[in-house]
Amino acid sequence: MVFSAYSCLEQQREAINQLNVFPVPDGDTGTNLVLTLEGVIQRLKTVSSRSLSQVAEIVARESLLGARGNSGVILSEMLRGWARGLAGKEWANTRELARAFRYGIVYAYRAVTKPVEGTILSVAREIARGTKEAIRRGIDFPSLLETAIQVGEGALARTPEQLPILKRAGVVDAGAKGLLTFLQGCREGLKNGGIMAIAPKPEKQMAPTPAWSEADTRLRYKYCTEVLVDRQSGGSRRSGRSLPKDWRKQLEKAGDSLVLIEDKDLLKIHIHTNHPGRILEAALQCGDLLQVKVDHMGRQHQQLLQQWEEGRLAPAAPEPMHPEKATALVAVAPGPGIAKVFRSLGVDATVPVGAFANVGVGELLQAIKEVAAKEVVVFPNDANNLLAAREAAQLAQGKEVKIIPTVNVAQCLSALVAYAPDQPASENWARMQVYQNATYGEITRAAKDANLGGWQICKGDFLGLGSEKILAVGRELAITAQELLKRLILPQHETLTIFCGQEAGESDRAWLADWVHKAFPQIEVELIDGGQQAYPFLFCLE
Amino acid sequence: MGLGMVDVHIVTDSTAYLPEEVLREFPHLHVVSLTVHFPHLVMEDGLENLDSFLRELKASPRPATTSQPPPQRFAEVFRPLVEEGHEIVAILISSVLSGTCTSAQAAADAVGPERIEIIDSRLTTAPMAFAAIQAARAAQAGKSRREIVDLVHWVCQRSRLFFVPDTLEYLHKGGRIGGAQALLGSLLQIKPILYLVDGRVEVLDKVRTRSRAMQRLVEELPGDHQGYEIAVLHLDGLDNALTLKGLVQERLGGREVPVIVAGPVLGTHVGPGAFGLMICQRPPEAMVSGGSNIA
């Protein structure tokens, strides 16, 4: 059987469906997978090529750059495996598709150095195993996909057996579920053929926290575009008349959240779009442009803008702005205040993070490219950023990138304090290993009801996490923080740094610091406005 | 006493913080004092004024300042000695940290430059005191000026002074912060470990906690410590000093380590609560007291 490139194109576009039907229970993974594919979809929309290998290559590159979080990177590896299998081919038959499919699974598995059973990887491996026989027999691709999905569903159901924490929480592994959903989506796409209509109805998606879905909506259409038009000045659409229907339709097609405000003199257009230029052209048809405002709505970009304005982030100029030094440091910062502290300790570039989302490979890569040094040390500061950091490290040409595998801010601080710029890199590498000594705690909010680790959790509860466990649960922020600290602080601790997030009010901050002073007089406390969104408090203890 | 009719006298400044008993033991040893200035009070640098200094420091709304001894004060010590036919070797606080050497040189030029040798120890407090005491012993043993000068250079070049201020504020305001300037920008609480390099304050390391700072100091101790004079210093930080003393003694296999107090001028620039470590190599006995070749 021969699959036309077009048909495969549809299969890829099918991923769009994923944007609407992602049933992953953990908002984090869902966001990561969606965002990883987002870039791919956007890019594919602009491509009309029929060449399979070309499409595959685009998918591979875009998914890598957009890869976010562990699951995102793994998915992108899978797509890259597919692309590898389809390289150089204008079209492919079943066997070749199947082989490409296998590549995908293998790549995904290889992406992680310490594969953990009961996750997306074991499901991927099961699928690879289960389809080996089918591939050998040379069945057609749709059947192969069907087999893969069946095997995958079985493996998915077994994940709670493999990871006790999943069993306790009563869920299956989110990443694995995501992979299954992706494959299911591909199957749907194949079945229905044709181009799937993109129905951006964000409010219909599963039950993510508001911050999550907000981030997703915004990123589908990047530019908030507002234009004020002087209708009196003419233009091909005469003033005084109401705007013609097809002109309006033109705008509606270009994005969403369209608002038109008009009187006989002025017209204001507000729209979220990916093509602000088209909006401006359309507006020009109605008259002179009085005011134009185009803003990139992504949070990351807003933070980047803020940093730019603070004069801290060098623009992406071809020449490095600063004299080149031997080693530069790049760190992922969950909040602008935290980024400031990092930079005061010698970090050269910080990579901001959205509400719950993790950083993408592209963002890390950009930071690595921008710093003026041949050797770059990267601090991922979250377990979910480790893979992305490794990918970025591999992609960075002409630079030697090392990663200190910090999984939280406390570890990063510890390493940064130990860093001595005047020492050789090898010496610093040894010194920074102290990062493992730092103790970390965080307060976050429960996105949904759950039963975890013996705790009965209600949506909206504050959760105190530390030592990779839930150590406190409560409705009150300050009390929960207190409970967490009671369990985290040990007699040998001498310093506590508290990064206060956007949600932590003045009185809560003061109350907490005060309590620590009294309860633990040997500890020096510092309160820093971290500005982080998702965590009212981050604790760094040493 | 040696055969020579010429005695060599040793002059140092108040930042050596030599206790009374030492001065009594070595009549050839003299001290010239620096001064501490408060908004409404002027105080001579010396251990006897330490308590009132600390009280004033905590009460004072504005920072205190210090000044080198005017040349006159050196001249008052130099002149009688030179008139009696003696020679003088002056061992003074680092010229990077104070203008004391300049003052002394001016006095020497006026009184008798060929008889007086001014040495910039590139140190201060305990290690400088150690050099001065070795020089005094050598003088008492009848060593020549040349030999004493060589001895002082030998000792000073093999002496190290480390300290951990409670805050960098005093160093910063007093202008002696040197290489630690780079640490000022940190938004995080850091414990800096500083030391003197060529008479200037530099950063040895930085850590997050006091206990780690002490561990870091202990790491500087020599493996074979027998040939070294080792002491813990502090300024209104006895608790810390005792903790550090414990750690050092443990590392040295139980050897007793003295705790030395620093005084007002140092306190002005480093701040209360500071603690430190002195590691000085002991000179060969021959250089200090064994015979002498007087030409």
Interface residues (C-beta under 8 A of the other chain):
Chain A: K340 V341 S344 L345 L413 S414 V417 A418 A420 Q492 E494 T495 T497 E524 E526 I528 E542
Chain B: G185 S186 L187 L188 Q189 I190 D205 K206 V207 R208 T209 R210 S211
